[in-house]
Amino acid sequence: MSALDLAQISDCLRRIRDQQCRRRVNIQDLPSPVLGHILSFCDPASRYNAAQASTCFSTALAEIEISNPASDINDNMLSLDGLPSDVLLTLFKYLDRPSLGSVAQVCSRFRDISYSDCLWIEASRKALASNQLDAASRARCQETLSARDKVRLGKAWIQGDTLESLVAVQNTKFMPRLQLEAKRLWVAWGNRIWCHPRLPDGGIAKTTSRMLRGHSDDVSKFVVSDGMVVSGGQDRSLCAWNANSGEFLFARRYCHGGEISAVDVTARGAVLITGSRDKNVLVWNIREDPDRDALLPVPVHRTCVEDRVWSVAANDMGLLAVGTAGTKGVPPLRLYDLASGTNVLDMGTELKNGAGMLDMAWLSSSTFLACGYDTFTRLWDTRCRTYVRSWEEPFDESVYCLATDKVNCLVTGTARHGRVRIWDMRSSGFLYMKHASPARRGQSSPVYSMAMDAANLYVALDQSLNHFGFSGQDPKRQRTQRRIRRY
């Protein structure tokens, strides 16, 4: 502080004391430099009004305009855009999403800061279907999303903001199955398995990259895992191919007494599980055949579950869940030790007769989802030896299949009208439902299979394959026009 400033302050205090002795002090009694500094914080319209109101104000404004150019009046004022980025990040954390969006439109610097992952990371972990917390679900996605994109897609999943497209049509009715990878979508039509490259918008390429043959009858179930495509069919055969090259690996004919209705792969592709209508579950080890330089499936043990097998699923802890038809007093869910084949737990004995489990998926080492004929989808916990949550189909229809991100999103497909229902597993009610378009108007088809990632949902009906995109990009508006394929 200079000597001139001290002199001005002393003179100001002296004048105030003198004025206090005579009458009440007002703003016009302040020195011109002080008035000028106060008026420098006002906008031009307010300054003009003040100059018109009093001579002292006009004098003070004239002095600051002479001493300070117009561009330097507020040089010492700290504005918001002058704050460091870390300070702005701390301030922006207190804003809600609409306010954060408004701030992002102010300038490019504010936009870059408001798009920072640290502002969205907490909300992205709670995003529906797009959180990418599960490693297996993340591996199916075409890209690793930023935290802000996860929140945006999660909002689209909650509100049902999606674009539907019919990407494939069949002339014959089948029971198709789907398997999804980051760059490929596998579809089983009849006795063949087709591989479709995925496009950046989630759509399917016009041409298929390969077609797998090996079954003489329809494929009932297949799994793509650890670089292999393993399938079981109505011809009672177990077949496998190399997922990358399409090379035929092996086939075991008539390994069951009936249709192979369930297949799973575990132990990094070293163990296969097959279930059949003949009430048996077979566990296979994959070994190398030195004579032919090929892979050979060797049966380890056979287990009779006393009822038809509809689904099988193994977790990383060596526990095998088998979904049966649930008739004649047989539990709909039976758990076995994968190594020894011994029964360790029966679940669902309290359910009604015929509550068969058509599809299931492990969420963790102790919890899994299962759905079936009794219109319920349940979350089962092996530690409690029963289900802990349930979601009922409101229209009293069987739930044929399910898809999940293994965190908070559940998608179920029902037995009629191509009805797909979206659930938030943190609540008991469904969010909304969608009707997948049939191949021809007026047809009603079950949803036989579904596959999902963070931004896409694929639904297979008896004659059509449908795509629901949640990213906001319409596949129909791409430069390369893709026509509906007929096989």
Secondary structure as GFF3:
##gff-version 3
##sequence-region A 1 487
A	DSSP	alpha_helix	3	22	.	.	.	ID=ss1
A	DSSP	three_ten_helix	27	29	.	.	.	ID=ss2
A	DSSP	alpha_helix	32	39	.	.	.	ID=ss3
A	DSSP	alpha_helix	44	53	.	.	.	ID=ss4
A	DSSP	alpha_helix	55	67	.	.	.	ID=ss5
A	DSSP	three_ten_helix	70	72	.	.	.	ID=ss6
A	DSSP	three_ten_helix	80	82	.	.	.	ID=ss7
A	DSSP	alpha_helix	85	92	.	.	.	ID=ss8
A	DSSP	alpha_helix	97	104	.	.	.	ID=ss9
A	DSSP	alpha_helix	108	114	.	.	.	ID=ss10
A	DSSP	three_ten_helix	117	119	.	.	.	ID=ss11
A	DSSP	alpha_helix	121	125	.	.	.	ID=ss12
A	DSSP	alpha_helix	135	139	.	.	.	ID=ss13
A	DSSP	alpha_helix	147	159	.	.	.	ID=ss14
A	DSSP	beta_strand	163	169	.	.	.	ID=ss15
A	DSSP	beta_strand	177	180	.	.	.	ID=ss16
A	DSSP	beta_strand	184	189	.	.	.	ID=ss17
A	DSSP	beta_strand	192	197	.	.	.	ID=ss18
A	DSSP	beta_strand	210	213	.	.	.	ID=ss19
A	DSSP	beta_strand	219	225	.	.	.	ID=ss20
A	DSSP	beta_strand	228	233	.	.	.	ID=ss21
A	DSSP	beta_strand	238	242	.	.	.	ID=ss22
A	DSSP	beta_strand	248	252	.	.	.	ID=ss23
A	DSSP	beta_strand	260	266	.	.	.	ID=ss24
A	DSSP	beta_strand	271	276	.	.	.	ID=ss25
A	DSSP	beta_strand	280	289	.	.	.	ID=ss26
A	DSSP	beta_strand	294	304	.	.	.	ID=ss27
A	DSSP	beta_strand	309	314	.	.	.	ID=ss28
A	DSSP	beta_strand	319	324	.	.	.	ID=ss29
A	DSSP	beta_strand	333	337	.	.	.	ID=ss30
A	DSSP	beta_strand	343	347	.	.	.	ID=ss31
A	DSSP	beta_strand	357	362	.	.	.	ID=ss32
A	DSSP	beta_strand	367	372	.	.	.	ID=ss33
A	DSSP	beta_strand	376	381	.	.	.	ID=ss34
A	DSSP	beta_strand	386	392	.	.	.	ID=ss35
A	DSSP	beta_strand	399	404	.	.	.	ID=ss36
A	DSSP	beta_strand	409	414	.	.	.	ID=ss37
A	DSSP	beta_strand	419	424	.	.	.	ID=ss38
A	DSSP	beta_strand	430	435	.	.	.	ID=ss39
A	DSSP	beta_strand	449	452	.	.	.	ID=ss40
A	DSSP	beta_strand	456	460	.	.	.	ID=ss41
A	DSSP	beta_strand	464	469	.	.	.	ID=ss42
A	DSSP	three_ten_helix	475	477	.	.	.	ID=ss43
A	DSSP	beta_strand	485	486	.	.	.	ID=ss44
###
